[in-house]
Amino acid sequence: MNRLCFYVIALRLVVTPTGLLADDAAAPDAQHVAFFNESILPVLKEHCFKCHGGDKEKGGLKLDSRSALVRGGDSGSGIDMDSPEQSILLEAVRFESYEMPPSGKLPDETIELLARWVAMGSPYPADMIGDDDAPVHESPGSRVTDEDRKFWSFQPIQNPPVPATDDAGWARTPTDRFILNRLAENGLQPNGEISPRGLLRRVYYDLTGLPPSIEAIQEFEADPSDLAYQKIVDSLLASPEYGERWGRHWMDLVRYAETNSYERDDAKPEVWRFRDYVIDSLNADKPFDDFTREQIAGDEMEFKPERLVATGYHRLGIWDDEPADKELAFYDDMDDIVGTTSQVFLGLTVHCARCHEHKIDPIPHADYYRMLSFFSGLNRLGVRSGDSVRQNSLRPMVPPSQGRQYTEAKKRYENERRELEKTIREIEKQVQPDFQPVEKEDFAYQMNREAIVGKRVGKLIDQAKYDQYVAARKRLAEIERNKPAEVGMALCVTEIGSQARPTFVLTRGNPHAPADPVEPGFPEILGGQTPEIPASPNPETSGRRIVLADWLVSESNPMTARVLANRLWQYHFGRGIVRTPNDFGFQGAPPTHPLLLDYLASELIRADWHLKPLHRMLVTSSAYRMSSDSRDEAVAADPTNDYFWRFESRRLSAEEIRDSMLAATGKLNLSKGGPSIYPIIEAEVLAGQSRPGAGWGKSSDAERARRSVYIHIKRSLGVPLLMNFDAADTDFTCPVRFATIQPTQALGMFNSDYLVQQSSDLADLAEREAPAGDAADRVAAALRRVLQRDASEQEIAWGVELMQRLRSEHQVDQRRGLELFCLVALNLNEFIYLD
């Protein structure tokens, strides 16, 4: 008898005759009470009551009475009346979801005692029954109420009127009136304007991620009019660098990386095409609704190569290529897609309902699986090998019918070529030992081979073998001339076919414990519809994802437009109107300017989801032109700048710092697109890999000087400069980057090989621009490149003094002194921070 069957029989022997759970909790069986007192109460006292007894109620849960156990805490009832084996209490002590007690897992025999007790109906003695009429605690996600539906983010988008203000002259755009109105309500005044130079640096970095030239600044300082500024804004939005800058924001959100993580961390083939798709789409001002549809379901739309590439969105996450539990690995992949999609487009943490009802938001457990069902037909990235990845996730960038023909033709060509080459190789192997030295040299040239092999007819090979050799070479040349034209391959999503897998609610998220079946459906709090799924235009997919994509950008869903409008504001102004851009739920921050948020969402939809009109409105506003100066009275009234009385200063992002160095040294390579590049990484850093240097290629000097958005992103090996300055975490969606201040930043900025090279390149440039050899002129030239302005006499004097002291105190020659000064210049706050 196996152990499981024995255990089930043993449980049946200790339960009451009326069933597993005693209904008459007020009069528990004396034998069961004795079992509790002798075997269970000591365990609860030693391990549980310190946090869940008396006046302690961690997580809202108490265990010192039966009614408290049944009522439960923040995670719901402690026991499952219908399925006692699935009780949260048992799950916790078994470390299957929660891990209790936190001091360490209980012995197996103790856990079995608890399981027996729960199977008995969790009896307590009469004096520990408690209030049997107390209501069972319900998680917020257990049912969706009318009160839940009144929450601000679930309301339809309003189109509020632009408010009137007392200072109409300050307002340049409608958004200014919303800001000014809130400031007035709170007795605040907006800051004055930033300098023309500061404004130009701000908008250049904001829209392109690159500094303006000093000539551009001087031209704007000579004419800082609104008209001149608007022309600059239009030129920046039209520049290809705009897509590179704003594409990086989107890549943060969709957890873009080019490798799979885990120990091997192998590269994702052709993934760079997705990065180029994002950049190109933004530069073309592709409507965001189309941008959404293409990533979620581009393969279920009319065929275009870029739409196929866009579905690489589903392949960007981490991938376990050797899972211990294949079923669980599939649902982990699905969880990554559900979590990313719900946070990025809806601003909701739907993935928190994978194992149970959402603990904070009105998202039932079943809603998670209804959303997952839209993706249930997906193949994993691969099975294990690189060949499986190619089979599951690479497709030629041609229409499906042509793609199948191309794939078949290429397969025929490769198979025939392989056989012909084998035949040729075997015959050549027979005769090569007989070659004279001069013949070995001549045999390197294809045109000589048949004659050299022909000399061995009758000796090492017969005439039939020679004829076979000549025919094979002729056929090989023929198929090489007529081989299928090379077609670009896309890393893309594929499905198991036109019928998706059935989807079930998984008990506690366990794929081996399926419960009720579910169909694709939208979150109940947002309507809860179960849509019809029409036949897919692609016979190889289920057609489910395009239905989800259409709903995401439909009028019936108020979330996507609000979330996107908030992100635009966040990236321009330093923080969102909602400070939690991926969480518009109950735990998220409320909007500081709800009417402004709805106005921006309405304008986005009115502009047919084009982003550039909103960019233009925001960066030409007076609110955007405010200085970042602090004012005592404003700080006292609004210390966190909730009402935007000033502009938030910021440090440059990791990519902006690296790109700005290359721009300052004159080395920046602005070539676009294509496979990613590999900067030099120090051997000490590479040594930290399980296979040092594996997966990190070599690029030319010119390629290494390209913008940071084109750097190969390997999950297990970050470029130190970018990692030090808080580059995005690629394992999950990254809605806000950290802006830390830590010692490794200063150490890297002064001591790394990369900074040493950059300071040397800047010194070269300073010498070219001041060839006469005067130290003051070279200091001035270096500062001009770094700061985009002419240095003051005092700043030049400080630089010269530094070089002189280095020479007198440390015997540093003039060239090395200039390099060290350039190193200091690249570390100036004015270079790394924006006002």
Residue pairs with C-beta under 8 A, 6 or more apart in sequence:
10 116
11 20
11 115
11 116
11 119
14 35
14 116
14 119
14 120
15 119
15 120
15 121
16 22
16 29
16 32
16 120
16 121
20 84
20 119
20 120
20 121
21 81
21 84
21 121
21 122
22 28
22 29
22 32
22 120
22 121
22 123
23 121
25 66
25 121
25 123
25 124
25 129
25 132
26 126
26 129
26 132
27 126
28 121
28 123
28 124
28 125
28 126
29 123
32 120
32 121
32 123
33 123
33 124
33 125
35 116
35 117
35 120
35 123
36 117
36 123
36 124
36 125
37 125
39 113
39 117
40 113
40 114
40 117
43 106
43 110
43 113
43 114
44 53
44 63
44 64
45 53
47 101
47 103
47 106
48 63
48 100
48 101
49 56
49 63
49 64
50 56
51 58
51 101
52 58
52 59
52 61
52 62
52 63
52 64
53 62
53 63
53 64
54 64
56 62
57 73
58 73
59 73
59 74
59 75
60 72
60 73
60 74
60 137
61 68
61 72
61 73
61 74
61 75
61 78
62 68
62 69
62 73
63 69
63 78
64 128
65 124
65 128
65 129
65 130
65 131
66 122
66 123
66 124
66 128
66 129
66 130
66 132
67 129
67 130
67 131
67 132
67 134
68 130
68 134
69 77
69 78
69 79
69 89
69 122
70 77
70 78
70 79
70 81
70 122
70 134
70 136
71 77
71 134
71 135
71 136
71 137
72 78
72 88
72 136
72 137
73 137
74 137
74 139
74 359
75 88
75 98
75 139
75 356
75 359
76 88
76 136
76 137
76 138
76 139
76 142
76 356
76 357
77 87
77 88
77 136
77 137
78 87
78 88
78 89
79 87
79 88
79 89
79 118
79 122
80 86
80 87
80 88
83 507
84 90
84 118
84 119
84 121
85 115
85 118
85 119
86 507
86 508
86 513
87 118
88 97
88 98
89 114
89 118
90 111
90 114
90 115
90 118
91 97
91 98
91 508
92 98
92 99
92 100
93 100
93 101
93 105
93 106
93 110
93 111
93 114
94 111
95 105
96 508
97 355
97 356
97 508
97 509
99 105
106 114
117 123
124 130
139 356
139 357
139 358
139 359
140 148
140 357
140 358
140 359
140 360
140 361
140 362
140 586
141 353
141 356
141 357
141 358
141 359
141 360
141 361
141 362
141 363
141 364
141 365
141 367
142 357
142 364
143 362
143 364
144 362
144 364
144 524
144 525
144 528
145 362
148 154
148 362
148 525
149 525
151 586
152 590
152 591
152 594
153 347
153 558
153 559
153 562
153 584
153 585
153 588
154 525
154 526
154 558
155 558
156 558
157 558
157 561
157 562
157 598
157 601
157 602
157 605
158 595
158 598
158 602
159 598
159 599
159 602
160 595
160 598
160 599
162 174
162 177
162 178
162 599
163 177
163 178
163 181
163 595
164 177
165 171
165 177
165 180
165 181
165 184
166 184
167 180
170 176
170 180
170 190
170 622
171 177
171 180
171 622
172 226
172 620
172 621
172 622
173 617
173 618
173 620
173 621
173 622
174 599
174 617
175 596
175 599
175 600
175 617
175 618
175 621
175 623
176 621
176 622
176 623
178 593
178 595
178 596
178 599
179 190
179 593
179 596
179 621
179 623
179 643
179 644
180 190
182 592
182 593
182 596
182 643
182 644
183 189
183 190
183 643
183 644
183 645
186 637
186 638
186 643
187 637
188 634
188 637
188 638
188 643
188 645
189 634
189 645
190 622
190 623
190 626
190 644
190 645
190 646
191 626
191 627
191 628
191 629
191 631
191 634
191 645
191 646
191 647
192 626
192 627
192 629
193 199
193 622
193 625
193 626
193 627
194 202
194 625
194 626
194 627
194 628
194 647
194 835
195 627
196 217
196 220
196 221
196 224
197 217
197 220
197 221
197 788
197 789
198 627
198 834
198 835
199 220
199 224
199 229
199 625
200 212
200 216
200 217
200 220
200 232
201 211
201 212
201 217
201 788
201 834
201 835
202 624
202 647
202 834
202 835
203 232
203 233
203 236
203 619
203 624
204 210
204 211
204 212
204 216
204 236
205 211
205 652
205 656
205 834
206 245
206 571
206 572
206 619
207 233
207 236
207 237
207 239
207 242
207 245
207 246
207 615
207 619
208 236
208 239
208 241
208 242
208 244
208 245
209 241
209 244
209 245
209 248
209 653
209 655
209 656
209 659
209 707
210 241
210 245
210 656
210 659
210 660
210 663
210 668
211 660
211 663
211 664
211 788
212 788
213 788
214 784
214 788
214 789
214 790
216 232
217 788
217 789
220 228
220 229
220 232
226 620
229 620
230 616
230 620
233 615
233 616
233 619
233 620
234 616
236 242
237 612
237 615
237 616
240 279
240 283
240 672
241 670
241 707
242 282
242 283
243 278
243 279
243 280
243 281
243 282
243 283
244 279
244 672
244 707
244 709
245 709
246 282
246 571
246 611
247 275
247 278
247 279
247 282
247 709
248 653
248 655
248 709
249 567
249 571
250 256
250 278
250 282
251 275
251 278
251 709
251 728
252 728
252 733
252 734
252 735
252 737
253 344
253 567
253 733
253 734
253 735
254 295
254 313
254 316
254 340
254 344
254 733
255 316
255 317
255 336
255 340
255 730
255 731
255 732
255 733
255 734
256 274
256 275
256 316
256 713
256 730
257 268
257 316
257 713
257 714
257 715
257 730
258 267
258 268
258 271
258 272
258 676
258 712
258 713
258 714
259 265
259 266
259 267
259 268
259 695
259 713
259 714
259 715
259 716
260 266
260 267
260 268
260 318
260 319
260 321
260 381
260 715
261 318
261 319
261 715
261 716
261 731
262 318
262 319
262 320
262 321
262 322
263 690
264 321
265 695
265 714
265 715
265 716
265 717
266 321
266 386
266 695
267 695
267 714
268 315
268 316
268 381
268 389
268 491
269 386
269 389
269 390
269 393
269 394
269 489
269 491
270 394
270 488
270 489
270 490
270 491
271 312
271 315
271 316
271 491
272 674
272 675
272 676
273 309
273 312
273 488
273 490
273 491
274 309
274 310
274 312
274 313
274 316
274 491
275 676
275 709
275 710
276 309
276 673
276 674
277 306
277 309
277 310
277 312
279 672
279 673
279 709
280 306
280 673
281 291
281 294
281 306
282 611
285 610
285 611
285 612
287 608
287 609
287 610
288 553
288 564
288 604
288 609
288 610
288 611
289 553
289 608
289 609
290 609
291 310
291 609
292 345
292 549
292 552
292 553
292 560
293 301
293 546
293 549
293 550
293 553
294 301
294 306
294 307
294 310
294 311
295 310
295 311
295 313
296 311
296 313
296 341
296 545
296 546
296 548
296 549
296 552
297 311
297 545
297 546
297 548
297 549
298 304
298 306
298 307
298 308
298 309
298 310
298 311
298 492
299 307
299 308
299 311
299 492
299 493
299 494
299 538
299 541
300 536
300 537
300 538
300 541
300 543
300 545
300 546
301 307
301 537
301 546
302 537
303 399
303 400
305 397
305 398
305 488
305 490
308 395
308 397
308 490
308 492
309 397
309 490
309 491
309 492
311 492
311 493
312 490
312 491
312 492
312 493
313 493
314 337
314 375
314 378
314 493
315 381
315 393
315 491
315 492
315 493
317 333
317 336
317 337
317 340
317 731
318 336
318 715
318 731
319 333
319 380
319 381
319 382
320 329
320 332
321 382
321 384
322 384
323 329
325 511
327 511
327 512
328 511
329 380
330 380
330 511
331 506
331 509
331 511
333 378
333 380
333 381
334 372
334 375
334 376
334 378
335 351
335 354
335 372
337 375
337 378
338 350
338 351
338 354
338 368
338 371
338 372
338 375
339 349
339 350
339 351
339 732
339 733
340 732
340 733
341 371
342 348
342 349
342 350
342 351
342 371
343 349
343 350
343 351
343 582
343 583
343 733
343 735
344 563
344 582
344 733
345 552
345 559
345 560
345 563
346 523
346 526
346 552
346 557
346 559
346 560
346 563
346 584
347 559
347 562
347 563
347 566
347 578
347 581
347 582
347 583
347 584
347 585
347 588
348 361
348 363
348 523
348 559
348 583
348 584
348 585
349 358
349 361
349 363
349 582
349 583
349 585
350 358
350 363
350 367
350 368
350 371
350 523
351 368
352 358
352 359
352 360
352 361
352 363
353 363
353 364
353 365
353 367
353 368
354 368
354 506
354 509
355 365
355 508
355 509
356 365
356 508
356 509
357 363
357 364
357 365
358 364
358 365
360 585
360 586
360 587
361 525
361 585
361 586
361 587
362 524
362 525
362 586
363 523
363 524
363 525
363 585
364 524
365 505
366 505
366 516
366 518
367 521
367 523
367 524
367 528
369 503
369 504
369 505
369 506
369 518
370 503
370 518
370 519
370 520
370 521
370 522
370 523
370 530
371 520
371 521
371 522
371 523
371 548
372 503
373 500
373 503
373 518
373 519
373 520
373 521
373 544
374 520
374 544
374 545
374 547
374 548
375 544
375 545
376 500
376 501
376 502
376 503
376 544
377 495
377 496
377 497
377 499
377 500
377 501
377 541
377 542
377 544
378 493
378 494
378 495
378 496
379 392
379 393
379 493
379 494
379 495
379 496
380 392
381 389
381 392
381 393
382 388
382 389
382 390
382 391
382 392
382 393
383 392
392 494
393 491
393 492
393 493
393 494
394 489
394 490
394 491
394 492
395 403
395 489
395 490
395 492
395 494
396 402
396 403
396 406
396 407
396 487
396 488
396 489
396 490
397 487
397 488
397 489
397 490
398 406
398 487
400 538
400 539
400 540
406 484
406 487
409 484
410 484
413 479
413 483
413 484
416 475
416 479
417 476
417 479
417 480
417 483
420 472
420 475
420 476
420 479
421 476
423 468
423 469
423 472
424 469
424 472
424 473
424 476
427 453
427 461
427 465
427 466
427 468
427 469
427 472
428 449
428 453
428 469
430 456
430 460
430 461
430 465
431 452
431 453
431 456
431 460
431 461
432 443
434 456
434 459
434 460
435 443
435 452
439 452
442 448
442 452
443 449
443 452
449 473
450 469
450 470
450 473
453 461
453 466
453 469
454 466
457 463
457 466
461 469
494 540
494 541
495 540
495 541
495 542
497 540
497 541
497 542
498 535
498 536
498 539
498 540
498 541
498 542
498 543
499 542
500 542
500 544
502 517
503 517
503 518
503 519
503 520
504 514
504 515
504 516
504 517
504 518
505 514
505 515
505 516
505 517
505 518
506 513
506 514
506 515
507 513
507 514
507 515
519 530
520 530
520 531
520 533
520 544
520 547
520 548
521 528
521 529
521 530
521 531
522 528
522 529
522 531
522 551
522 557
526 556
526 557
526 558
526 559
527 556
527 557
531 547
531 551
532 547
533 542
533 543
533 544
533 547
534 543
534 547
535 543
536 542
536 543
536 546
537 543
551 557
552 560
553 560
553 561
553 609
555 605
558 601
559 584
561 601
561 602
561 604
561 605
562 584
562 597
562 598
562 601
563 581
563 584
564 601
564 604
565 577
565 597
565 600
565 601
565 603
565 604
565 614
566 576
566 577
566 578
566 581
566 591
566 597
566 600
567 576
567 581
567 735
568 600
568 604
568 611
568 614
568 615
568 618
569 576
569 577
569 597
569 600
569 618
570 576
570 577
570 581
570 736
572 615
572 618
572 619
572 624
573 618
573 623
573 624
573 644
573 647
573 648
574 647
574 648
574 650
575 648
575 736
577 591
577 592
577 593
577 594
577 596
577 597
578 584
578 588
578 589
578 590
578 591
578 597
579 589
579 592
580 587
580 588
580 589
580 735
581 735
581 736
582 733
582 735
591 597
592 642
592 643
592 644
593 644
600 614
603 613
603 614
603 617
604 611
604 614
607 613
607 614
618 624
623 644
623 647
624 647
625 647
626 644
626 645
626 646
626 647
627 646
627 647
627 835
628 646
628 647
628 648
628 649
628 835
629 646
630 646
631 645
631 646
634 645
634 646
638 645
641 648
647 835
649 833
649 834
649 835
650 739
650 833
650 834
651 725
651 739
651 832
651 833
651 834
652 660
652 725
652 832
652 833
652 834
653 725
653 726
653 727
653 737
654 708
654 721
654 722
654 723
654 724
654 725
654 726
654 727
655 707
655 708
655 709
655 722
655 727
657 721
657 725
657 832
658 708
658 721
658 722
659 668
659 707
659 708
660 831
661 758
661 826
662 668
662 669
662 705
662 707
662 758
664 758
664 762
664 785
664 786
664 826
664 831
665 758
665 761
665 762
665 764
665 765
665 785
666 761
666 765
666 785
667 705
667 761
668 705
668 707
669 702
669 703
669 705
669 706
669 707
670 706
670 707
671 706
673 710
674 710
676 710
676 711
676 712
676 713
677 699
677 703
677 704
677 706
677 710
677 711
677 712
678 696
678 697
678 698
678 699
678 704
678 711
678 712
679 699
679 704
679 711
679 719
679 754
680 704
680 753
680 754
681 696
681 717
681 719
681 720
682 720
682 752
682 753
683 692
685 717
685 720
686 692
686 693
686 696
686 717
688 717
689 716
689 717
695 714
695 717
696 712
696 714
696 717
697 712
708 722
711 719
711 722
713 730
715 730
715 731
718 727
719 727
720 748
720 752
720 754
721 748
721 752
721 754
724 742
724 744
724 745
724 748
725 745
726 737
726 738
726 739
726 740
727 737
728 734
728 737
746 827
748 755
749 755
749 826
749 827
750 823
750 827
755 823
755 826
756 819
756 823
758 822
758 826
759 819
759 820
759 822
759 823
759 826
760 819
760 822
762 782
762 785
762 786
762 822
762 825
762 826
763 778
763 782
763 815
763 818
763 819
763 822
765 781
765 782
765 785
766 778
766 779
766 781
766 782
766 785
766 818
766 822
767 778
767 818
769 778
769 781
770 777
770 778
770 780
770 781
773 814
775 799
775 800
775 803
775 804
775 814
775 817
775 818
776 796
776 797
776 799
776 800
778 818
779 791
779 795
779 796
779 799
779 800
779 803
779 821
780 790
780 791
780 796
782 799
782 818
782 821
782 822
782 825
783 791
783 795
783 796
783 799
783 825
784 790
784 791
786 825
786 826
786 828
786 831
787 828
787 830
787 831
791 799
799 821
799 825
802 817
802 820
802 821
802 824
803 814
803 817
803 818
803 820
803 821
804 817
806 812
806 816
806 817
806 820
807 813
807 814
807 817
812 820
825 831
